[in-house]
Amino acid sequence: MGLLDSFEKGLERAVNGAFAKTFRSGIQPVEIASALRSELDKKAVVVTRDRILAPNTFAVRLSPADDEKMSALGSTLVTELTTLVKKHASTQGYSFAGPLTISIERDPSLSTGTLRVDSQTSEGKVAWRGVVDIDGTRHELTRARTVIGRGSDADITIPDAGTSRKHVEILWDGERAMVRDLGSTNGTTLNGRKVSEAALPPDSTISIGRTTIVFRVVAQAQPARRAAVSDATRMFDVRERGPLS
């Protein structure tokens, strides 16, 4: 039974067993767990229909008195918190841009019974990239103009006799996309509607011959010289059980 099993049971108890006396006053492990989960939910961002990106590095800042109590647990507390955050992320469908890390840090500016959680994406800021999924293979759109067809001179070659050598092109400027038929024999449809040229929203389906092409915009973490710390922090007071204004 872990330190935070009570949290998993709906915060019915603050802690269990041997830690009850240690955390009779001030911050308790369950309060840190609650703050981390709230921070995770608050900062999670929907980047595509099937991906929600959440921060992956957390710094839990405690008053000197609370930090001294927590340090008595050694690495056990951080291990429990990491397991909890991973479980909550999995339940909510969140994904991380890099490895998950949680640190406990002493902050003399905080009074006993309060904590602050800072979060960030440690791998750098998130950039957007356009991709197309064709027959289970993902192709990144690395050019402003990507030609798709059965010809060997197409940027993406597909083995479909029902398509022209240069059948369709996708235009992508890093923010917006368009699809354009290149005078193909059998034509091009976008979400079931025949088109010669049209705007291409994310998660749209292009059909050429017997081939289905799904256009998506996905997030990709880019390395940065300095990690971009979240522009907001969250402070909790266990005496009021809520965020401080």
N, C-alpha and C positions, 0 to 999 in steps of 0.2 A: 504494500500500500504506500503510495507516494505522498509527498508533502501536500500536493494540490488535489488529492482525491476529493476533498470536500468541495472544491470549486466545480469539479465535474458533476457533483451531485446537487448543484443549484445553490452553492454558497450557504448550505445549511449550517455548516460549522466553519470557523475561521481556519483552524488547523486541527490535526488529530494527534492522539498519542503523546509522545514525549515532548512535543513542541508547544503544548498548551500553556505551560507556565512561562516559557521563554518569551512568548509574544502576547503576554497579557495586556500590554499597553503599547502604543505606537504602531508603526507599520507592521502588518502581518504578511506572510507570503501570498495569501489569497488576494490581498489588496494589489500586490504587484501583478499578479496574474490577470486580475480584472482590468488594470490600467493598460497592460500590454494588449489584451484583446480589444479594448476600446480604441487604442491607437491603430491597431491593424485594420479594424473596420472603418475608421475615420479616413485613413489615408489610402485605402484600396481604390484603384482607378480602373474602370472598364476600358480596355484598349481595343478589344474586338468582341464580336458576339460570343466567342468561346474562350476569352482570356481576360482575367482580372489580375492586374499587377499590384502587388503589395510591397511595402518596404521590407527589407531583409536584414537591416542592422538596427539594433535598439540599444540605447544607453538609458538605464534606469538610475536616476539620481536620487540619493537619499540623504537625510540629515546625518550628522556624525553619530548621534545616538542610535538611530535606526540602522545605519551601516554597520556599526559595531555588533549589533545583534545578528544581522544577516550574515556577517562574515564568519560567525561561529558554525554555520552550516557548510562552509567550504564550497566545493563545486556542486554539491547535491542540488542546491536551489536552482542554479543556472541550468543544470541538466533537466530538472523538472519543468522549468519555465520554457525551455527550448522545445521539449516534447509537447507541451500544451499548445504553444504557438503553431507548431507544425500541424498538430491535429486540428486546430481551429481553422487554419488556412485550407487544409484538405477538405474539411466539411463545407466551407464556404466557396470552394472552387478557386481560391487565390493561387497565384504562382509568384515565384521570386525571381529577380533578375540575377541573383548570386547566392552564395552560401548564407544561411541564416546564422546570425551571431547576436548574443545578448550579453551585455556587460552591466555590472553593478558598480556605480561610482559614488564617491562621497562628495557632497556639495554643502559646504559650511553656510551657504546663504539660505538653506531650507531649515525650517523648524521641525521639531519632532512631530511625527504623525502626518507629514506631507511627503509627496514624492513627485518627481517630474520624469516624463518619458520623452526622449528625443529619438526620432527615427529618420532613417535615410536609406537611399539606394546606394549601396557601397560600390557598385560597379560603374557608377557614373549616371549621367542623365539618359533618359529614354529617347530614342529616335524612332521615327516611323519608316517602314519600308514596304514597298508593294511587292506582292508575290502572286503567282498563279499556281493552283493545284491541278495537275493533269494526270489522270490514271494513277493516283497514289504518290506521285512525285511532285515535290514543291520546287518551283523555279523562281529565283529572285529576279525582279525587274531592275537590272543594273544600268540600263540605258533609258534615255528619254523616249526612245521608240523601239519597241520589241515586236518583231515579225514572227508570226506563228503559221506553220503550214507543213506540208509533207516534203517540200524540197530541201535538199541538203544545204542550200544557201540561206534558209530561214534561221532566225536566231534560236527558235525552239522548233525542232523537227518532230513531227508526230507521224507514226505509221498508219495513216488512215487514207485509204484510196478515195474516200468520199470528199476529201479536202483538196483545195488547189495548192500548188507549190508554195505560193505566198498568199495565204488565204485571208488573214486578218492581222491587224496590228493594234497594240495597246500603247497608248501615250501616257506617260507617268512623269510628273514634275516634282514628286516628293510630297505633294499634298493632294492633288486631284488627278483623276485618270479619265481617259476616253478610250472607246473602242471604235475601230474603223475597218469596214470591209474593204478589201483590196481588189474589188472587181472579180470576186470568186465565182465559180460556176454554180455552186449550190447555195450560196448565200450564207448569212450569219444571223443568228437569233440571240437576243439578250433577254434573259428571263422570260423566254417563250415568245418574244415579239421580234419579228424580223426588222433588222436595222441596217442602215448603210454607215451611219456614224451616230454615236450617242455618248452622253456622259456615263461613266462607269462607277457606280457607288460600290463601297465595300460589300463583300459577300454576294456579289452578283454572279449569275451563271451565264456563260457564253457557250453556245452550241454551234459547232461546225462539223459537218459530216456526221459521223457517229461519235465524235469526241466532245466531252464536256470539260469546260475550263471554268474554274471558280477563282475569281479575283478577290484577294483579301489584303487588308492593310494590317500589319502586325507590329508590335513593339519590339525593339531590340536595344539592349543596354549597351551604351558606348563607353569605353574607358575614359575617365576624366582625370585631370591633374589633381583635383581636389574633389572629394565627394560632396555632392550637393545636399546639404542638410535641409530637412523639411523646414518650410518657412513658418511652421506653427508647432508649438509644443503644448503638451497637455499636463496640467497640474491637478493632483487629487489630494483631498484632505480626508483621511479616514474617519474623522469625527463627524463629517457631514455626508460622507459617502457620495461625493459627486465632484464634478470639475469646478475649480475655482475660476471666477471671472477675472 
